[in-house]
Amino acid sequence: MKQKRRKFSGAFKAKVAIEALKERETLAELSKRFEVHPNMISKWKQELLERSGEIFDKKSDADSEVDPEKLYAKIGQLKIENDFLKKLEEDRTVNQLRKLVDTEHELSVRRQCELLTTHRSGLYYKPCGEEPENLEIMRIMDEHYLKHPTEGVIRMQDLLFALGFVVNHKRVRRLLRLMGLMAIYPKKNLSKLGLKKYIHPYLLKGLNIERPNQVWAVDLTYITMKNGFLYLTAIIDLYSCYAVGWGISNSLEADATLCVMKQAIKDHGKPGIINSDQGSRFTCEKWVKYLKDEDIRISMDGRGRFIDNIFIERLWRSVKHDHVYLHPASDGLELYQGLKEYFRYYNHELYHQGIGRRIPAELYKPAT
């Protein structure tokens, strides 16, 4: 994948060039320290040497009077910029940096983008949505995946051919990845997991779940709509099958899932264990750090083992077959209102065979 070109501010270039001029470290050491190519450091160093004379060639202002108004204006400008840059106290992604730009701020949009080292054009770009045909294909594949989670790109392509859609395998693969769907199949080197500090073992094998809030399960799924798609995050209590929290978002970022988790804990207290798959939103620093800070044990499914989290997989089938496919939403608000009513029904009226044909609220509420 092509790496994005990095942008460096003038202050950063000057800092690196000055360090190079001190001759205390080699270019290789400076390159490792600042994460900049040695050739770039040499270029900045040479440029600083060549242009440093311009500072002394300027006409001296020692004999001229300093204009207080200009000086105060400059100080005020620097204060405004300094206050604006306080937003950068932590590392942020490009999308997060763009959200910091305020069109109502005293600083111009151009200057804000310069201070944030981000392109101004990105503020005005509006990404194109998927074509109606792609949305229909995604709806079909999502419904088919619930019944046959072991079928991959080629079988999905064959299914679409039979339904009259002429699509190549690359298009099918892209749409499946966009939905966050992957076929269940035996993978090579299953013992080689991701970063150990984020991957945790599966703790539910042989565990006797005998009370509410002992174990929660969390997952995220794709929701199709008439004019697009969103993602649904849900958390259920495994003892009672009670949905303790849910939320919708338009991305797979961990922040949305973490927000649902925080609200569930606020409403119902903390679980002893939280179980999830090994998706990127659960194997990241934010998610793991929050759970450890709350003293919640982390359990994760084995790679390729969707049955480890079969409880919430059944929830997705119920939500989609009983509501989403029957009542396709035209926008996020309509989807939210429909899901709100469905989860109320799911928790307080629906009898579940998995818990002895009882209502989840009957098992969960008396003990919480």
Backbone torsions as a table, in degrees:
resi	resn	phi	psi	omega
1	MET	NA	135.9	-178.2
2	LYS	-67.4	129.3	-178.2
3	GLN	-80.1	140.1	-179.6
4	LYS	-70.2	141.1	-179.4
5	ARG	-72.9	131.5	-179.2
6	ARG	-85.8	148.5	178.0
7	LYS	-115.6	134.3	-179.5
8	PHE	-118.3	138.6	178.5
9	SER	-77.0	162.5	179.0
10	GLY	-62.6	-36.6	179.9
11	ALA	-64.4	-38.5	179.3
12	PHE	-67.3	-42.5	178.7
13	LYS	-61.4	-42.8	-179.5
14	ALA	-63.9	-40.0	-179.9
15	LYS	-62.4	-46.0	-179.8
16	VAL	-65.6	-42.3	-179.6
17	ALA	-63.2	-40.7	178.8
18	ILE	-64.5	-40.7	176.9
19	GLU	-62.5	-36.7	178.3
20	ALA	-68.6	-36.0	179.2
21	LEU	-67.6	-25.1	179.4
22	LYS	-68.5	-19.0	177.9
23	GLU	59.0	27.2	179.9
24	ARG	-91.0	-22.0	-178.8
25	GLU	-130.7	151.4	176.5
26	THR	-74.2	164.8	177.9
27	LEU	-61.9	-35.4	179.0
28	ALA	-64.4	-40.7	179.2
29	GLU	-67.6	-42.1	177.8
30	LEU	-65.5	-37.2	179.1
31	SER	-62.3	-43.0	179.6
32	LYS	-69.4	-36.9	-177.4
33	ARG	-68.8	-43.7	-175.9
34	PHE	-102.1	-3.3	180.0
35	GLU	59.2	47.5	178.6
36	VAL	-131.4	143.9	-179.4
37	HIS	-63.6	140.1	-179.7
38	PRO	-54.6	-37.4	179.4
39	ASN	-62.9	-35.2	178.8
40	MET	-68.1	-38.4	178.5
41	ILE	-64.8	-42.2	178.0
42	SER	-61.4	-40.3	179.6
43	LYS	-64.1	-44.4	179.9
44	TRP	-65.8	-38.4	179.3
45	LYS	-62.8	-46.2	179.6
46	GLN	-64.6	-39.8	179.8
47	GLU	-65.3	-37.6	178.1
48	LEU	-65.3	-40.7	179.0
49	LEU	-65.3	-41.8	-176.7
50	GLU	-70.9	-34.4	-173.8
51	ARG	-99.3	-2.7	-179.9
52	SER	-65.5	-29.2	179.6
53	GLY	-65.9	-23.1	-179.3
54	GLU	-63.0	-26.7	-179.8
55	ILE	-63.7	-40.0	-176.4
56	PHE	-88.4	-14.7	178.1
57	ASP	-79.2	-17.4	-179.9
58	LYS	-67.3	149.6	179.7
59	LYS	-62.4	128.6	-178.9
60	SER	-67.7	139.2	178.7
61	ASP	-101.0	12.9	-176.6
62	ALA	-63.5	-35.9	-177.3
63	ASP	-89.1	-7.2	-177.9
64	SER	-103.0	154.8	-178.8
65	GLU	-80.1	139.0	177.8
66	VAL	-78.7	132.0	179.3
67	ASP	-79.9	108.2	-177.0
68	PRO	-59.2	-36.2	-177.5
69	GLU	-63.8	-43.1	178.6
70	LYS	-66.1	-38.7	-179.5
71	LEU	-65.0	-45.1	179.0
72	TYR	-65.3	-36.5	178.4
73	ALA	-64.4	-40.0	179.4
74	LYS	-67.0	-41.5	178.1
75	ILE	-62.2	-42.8	178.4
76	GLY	-62.0	-41.0	179.0
77	GLN	-62.8	-44.3	-179.8
78	LEU	-65.3	-36.1	178.2
79	LYS	-64.9	-42.9	178.6
80	ILE	-61.8	-44.1	-179.4
81	GLU	-66.1	-39.0	179.5
82	ASN	-64.2	-42.2	177.6
83	ASP	-63.4	-38.2	180.0
84	PHE	-66.0	-39.6	-177.0
85	LEU	-73.3	-9.0	175.6
86	LYS	-64.6	-17.9	177.6
87	LYS	-67.6	-16.3	-174.6
88	LEU	-98.6	32.4	-179.2
89	GLU	-70.5	-16.9	178.1
90	GLU	-131.6	158.0	-179.2
91	ASP	-66.1	138.5	-178.9
92	ARG	-135.4	155.3	175.1
93	THR	-78.8	171.4	179.9
94	VAL	-61.1	-42.2	179.6
95	ASN	-64.2	-37.4	178.1
96	GLN	-68.2	-36.0	177.5
97	LEU	-64.6	-40.1	-179.5
98	ARG	-65.3	-31.6	179.6
99	LYS	-69.6	-18.4	179.7
100	LEU	-77.3	-17.6	-179.3
101	VAL	-70.1	126.3	-176.8
102	ASP	-116.4	115.4	-178.5
103	THR	-68.7	-18.0	179.6
104	GLU	-93.7	-0.1	-177.8
105	HIS	-72.6	157.6	179.3
106	GLU	-63.8	-34.1	177.1
107	LEU	-73.8	146.0	177.5
108	SER	-69.1	158.2	178.2
109	VAL	-61.1	-38.3	179.0
110	ARG	-59.7	-46.5	-177.4
111	ARG	-68.5	-37.6	177.7
112	GLN	-61.2	-42.0	179.5
113	CYS	-66.2	-37.4	177.8
114	GLU	-63.9	-43.0	179.8
115	LEU	-67.5	-32.3	179.8
116	LEU	-87.9	-1.9	-177.8
117	THR	50.7	49.1	177.4
118	THR	-132.3	153.7	-177.7
119	HIS	-74.3	135.3	178.8
120	ARG	-68.6	-29.5	-177.8
121	SER	-63.0	-28.1	-179.5
122	GLY	-66.2	-19.7	179.9
123	LEU	-72.8	-28.4	-173.1
124	TYR	-103.3	-7.9	-178.6
125	TYR	-74.9	129.5	177.4
126	LYS	-112.3	109.4	-178.0
127	PRO	-61.4	143.8	-179.7
128	CYS	-78.7	139.0	177.6
129	GLY	-77.8	172.0	179.2
130	GLU	-72.5	149.5	177.4
131	GLU	-66.0	150.4	179.2
132	PRO	-53.2	-37.1	179.4
133	GLU	-64.5	-40.3	178.6
134	ASN	-64.8	-39.0	178.5
135	LEU	-63.7	-38.5	177.6
136	GLU	-67.1	-40.2	177.6
137	ILE	-62.8	-41.9	179.3
138	MET	-64.3	-38.7	178.2
139	ARG	-63.2	-43.2	-179.5
140	ILE	-64.6	-45.7	-178.4
141	MET	-66.6	-36.9	179.0
142	ASP	-64.0	-43.8	179.4
143	GLU	-66.5	-39.1	180.0
144	HIS	-69.0	-35.6	-177.8
145	TYR	-64.9	-32.5	178.6
146	LEU	-61.5	-34.9	-178.5
147	LYS	-87.9	-31.5	-175.3
148	HIS	-134.6	74.5	-176.3
149	PRO	-71.3	-5.7	-179.8
150	THR	-92.2	-4.9	-176.9
151	GLU	-87.6	131.2	-176.0
152	GLY	-100.9	-153.5	-172.7
153	VAL	-61.2	-48.4	-174.9
154	ILE	-64.2	-42.7	-179.8
155	ARG	-70.4	-34.7	174.7
156	MET	-64.2	-39.0	178.4
157	GLN	-64.4	-41.5	177.6
158	ASP	-62.6	-40.8	177.7
159	LEU	-60.0	-44.7	-179.3
160	LEU	-67.5	-37.1	176.1
161	PHE	-58.6	-43.8	-177.8
162	ALA	-65.2	-26.4	179.9
163	LEU	-92.5	2.3	175.9
164	GLY	94.4	11.0	177.8
165	PHE	-97.3	120.5	178.6
166	VAL	-93.0	99.9	-177.7
167	VAL	-134.3	146.5	176.5
168	ASN	-92.3	170.7	-173.8
169	HIS	-66.1	-30.6	-178.9
170	LYS	-66.7	-38.3	178.2
171	ARG	-67.3	-42.0	178.6
172	VAL	-62.3	-44.2	-179.1
173	ARG	-63.4	-41.5	-179.5
174	ARG	-62.8	-43.1	-178.6
175	LEU	-69.6	-36.6	176.8
176	LEU	-64.5	-41.1	178.4
177	ARG	-66.9	-36.7	178.7
178	LEU	-62.8	-34.0	178.6
179	MET	-83.8	-10.0	-178.5
180	GLY	77.2	26.0	-178.4
181	LEU	-104.0	139.0	176.3
182	MET	-143.2	136.4	-178.4
183	ALA	-63.0	145.0	176.3
184	ILE	-86.5	118.3	179.2
185	TYR	-158.0	157.5	179.4
186	PRO	-65.6	125.0	-178.7
187	LYS	-105.0	157.9	178.1
188	LYS	-74.5	149.0	174.2
189	ASN	52.5	51.8	-178.9
190	LEU	-65.3	-19.6	-178.9
191	SER	-76.1	-14.9	-179.7
192	LYS	-89.9	100.3	-178.1
193	LEU	-91.9	-171.7	179.7
194	GLY	-80.5	-154.0	179.9
195	LEU	-61.0	129.6	-174.2
196	LYS	-63.4	-29.0	-177.5
197	LYS	-72.7	-13.6	178.9
198	TYR	-111.5	-26.6	-179.8
199	ILE	-85.9	132.9	-179.3
200	HIS	-125.7	153.8	-177.7
201	PRO	-73.7	163.6	177.5
202	TYR	-80.8	120.8	-173.0
203	LEU	-103.4	-3.8	-171.8
204	LEU	-91.3	-8.2	-178.7
205	LYS	-65.3	120.8	179.5
206	GLY	75.7	3.3	-178.6
207	LEU	-80.5	132.6	177.8
208	ASN	-90.0	107.7	-179.0
209	ILE	-89.4	111.5	-170.1
210	GLU	-127.0	7.5	179.8
211	ARG	-156.3	156.0	176.2
212	PRO	-64.2	153.3	179.0
213	ASN	62.6	13.5	174.0
214	GLN	-77.8	-44.0	178.7
215	VAL	-140.3	131.0	170.9
216	TRP	-112.5	152.3	175.2
217	ALA	-123.5	137.8	-178.2
218	VAL	-129.5	143.7	177.0
219	ASP	-159.9	170.8	-178.9
220	LEU	-133.4	140.8	-179.2
221	THR	-138.7	161.0	179.9
222	TYR	-83.8	135.2	177.7
223	ILE	-119.5	119.8	178.6
224	THR	-85.5	147.3	177.8
225	MET	-136.5	179.3	-178.4
226	LYS	-65.5	-39.6	-173.4
227	ASN	-122.2	27.7	179.3
228	GLY	158.2	-152.9	-179.0
229	PHE	-155.1	154.9	175.9
230	LEU	-136.7	175.8	178.9
231	TYR	-119.0	136.9	-179.7
232	LEU	-109.5	126.2	173.5
233	THR	-107.0	134.7	179.2
234	ALA	-139.3	149.9	178.0
235	ILE	-129.1	128.3	179.7
236	ILE	-124.4	150.6	173.7
237	ASP	-86.2	122.0	-171.5
238	LEU	-72.0	-23.5	178.8
239	TYR	-71.4	-43.2	-173.2
240	SER	-109.1	-8.3	-173.8
241	CYS	64.1	18.9	-179.6
242	TYR	-79.3	129.5	177.5
243	ALA	-79.3	103.8	-175.7
244	VAL	-82.3	-16.4	179.5
245	GLY	-167.6	151.0	176.4
246	TRP	-159.8	161.0	179.1
247	GLY	-169.6	158.9	179.3
248	ILE	-117.5	150.5	178.6
249	SER	-150.1	165.3	-179.9
250	ASN	-102.8	12.7	179.2
251	SER	-146.7	170.2	179.8
252	LEU	-98.0	16.9	-177.3
253	GLU	-68.0	151.6	-176.4
254	ALA	-68.5	-25.8	-176.4
255	ASP	-58.5	-41.3	-178.6
256	ALA	-65.6	-43.1	179.1
257	THR	-66.3	-40.4	179.8
258	LEU	-64.8	-35.0	178.1
259	CYS	-63.1	-42.1	177.8
260	VAL	-63.3	-40.8	-179.5
261	MET	-64.0	-44.7	-179.6
262	LYS	-62.6	-40.2	-179.3
263	GLN	-68.3	-38.2	179.0
264	ALA	-63.8	-41.2	178.5
265	ILE	-66.5	-39.0	178.5
266	LYS	-63.0	-38.4	-176.9
267	ASP	-81.6	-34.2	-170.1
268	HIS	-127.6	2.6	-177.3
269	GLY	88.2	178.9	-175.3
270	LYS	-93.2	142.8	173.7
271	PRO	-84.5	163.6	174.7
272	GLY	-76.7	-39.7	-178.4
273	ILE	-134.6	142.3	172.1
274	ILE	-120.2	124.9	-177.7
275	ASN	-109.2	138.1	-180.0
276	SER	-148.8	177.3	171.7
277	ASP	-87.1	-167.9	-178.5
278	GLN	-103.2	31.2	178.4
279	GLY	-65.7	162.8	-175.1
280	SER	-61.3	-31.5	-178.7
281	ARG	-73.8	-16.5	178.9
282	PHE	-103.3	-18.3	178.1
283	THR	-106.7	52.9	178.2
284	CYS	-131.4	164.5	-174.4
285	GLU	-62.3	-43.5	-176.3
286	LYS	-59.5	-48.2	-176.8
287	TRP	-65.2	-50.4	-176.2
288	VAL	-65.7	-43.1	-178.4
289	LYS	-63.3	-42.6	-179.3
290	TYR	-61.6	-45.9	-178.3
291	LEU	-65.0	-38.6	178.9
292	LYS	-68.7	-37.8	177.7
293	ASP	-63.9	-31.8	178.4
294	GLU	-86.9	2.9	179.4
295	ASP	59.7	43.6	177.1
296	ILE	-107.0	127.5	179.5
297	ARG	-72.0	140.9	-175.3
298	ILE	-107.2	129.1	176.5
299	SER	-124.8	138.3	-179.8
300	MET	-133.0	142.1	178.3
301	ASP	-64.7	153.0	171.5
302	GLY	-68.9	151.1	-178.3
303	ARG	-63.2	129.9	179.0
304	GLY	81.1	4.2	-177.8
305	ARG	-110.1	80.7	-179.2
306	PHE	-68.8	-21.4	-179.0
307	ILE	-71.5	-16.9	177.0
308	ASP	-63.2	-27.3	-179.8
309	ASN	-119.0	40.7	-173.8
310	ILE	-63.5	-24.3	-177.3
311	PHE	-61.5	-47.1	-177.4
312	ILE	-80.9	-21.8	173.5
313	GLU	-63.7	-35.5	176.8
314	ARG	-67.7	-34.3	177.0
315	LEU	-62.1	-43.7	-179.9
316	TRP	-60.6	-39.9	-179.7
317	ARG	-65.0	-39.9	179.0
318	SER	-66.3	-46.7	-177.9
319	VAL	-61.1	-44.5	-174.5
320	LYS	-75.2	-45.0	-177.7
321	HIS	-74.1	-35.4	-176.0
322	ASP	-87.8	-18.2	-176.8
323	HIS	-135.7	-59.6	-170.1
324	VAL	-59.3	-48.6	-177.7
325	TYR	-71.7	-28.0	-180.0
326	LEU	-82.1	-27.7	-177.5
327	HIS	-131.1	70.7	-179.4
328	PRO	-61.7	130.8	-176.7
329	ALA	-89.2	147.8	178.6
330	SER	-90.3	-21.4	178.0
331	ASP	-153.3	176.3	-176.2
332	GLY	-64.4	-36.8	-179.2
333	LEU	-64.5	-44.5	178.8
334	GLU	-64.5	-39.0	178.0
335	LEU	-64.3	-44.2	-179.5
336	TYR	-60.8	-46.5	-178.6
337	GLN	-64.6	-39.5	178.7
338	GLY	-66.4	-42.3	179.3
339	LEU	-68.2	-34.7	178.1
340	LYS	-60.3	-44.5	178.9
341	GLU	-68.2	-38.6	-178.6
342	TYR	-66.6	-43.9	-179.6
343	PHE	-67.0	-30.1	173.7
344	ARG	-63.5	-44.7	177.6
345	TYR	-64.7	-42.5	-178.6
346	TYR	-61.7	-40.6	-176.7
347	ASN	-82.4	-34.5	-167.6
348	HIS	-116.0	-8.7	-177.7
349	GLU	-131.2	-29.8	-174.2
350	LEU	-78.0	128.8	176.6
351	TYR	-85.6	127.2	-175.7
352	HIS	-103.9	126.1	179.1
353	GLN	-66.9	-31.5	-177.1
354	GLY	-67.2	-16.7	179.1
355	ILE	-120.2	34.2	175.8
356	GLY	76.5	35.3	178.9
357	ARG	55.0	47.7	177.4
358	ARG	-118.8	167.3	178.5
359	ILE	-90.3	133.0	-177.6
360	PRO	-51.7	-42.4	-178.2
361	ALA	-60.6	-29.7	179.7
362	GLU	-66.5	-34.7	179.3
363	LEU	-84.2	-33.4	-172.4
364	TYR	-85.8	-48.9	-171.9
365	LYS	-63.9	-43.9	-177.1
366	PRO	-59.8	-26.9	-174.3
367	ALA	-98.8	-3.6	-175.1
368	THR	-99.9	NA	NA
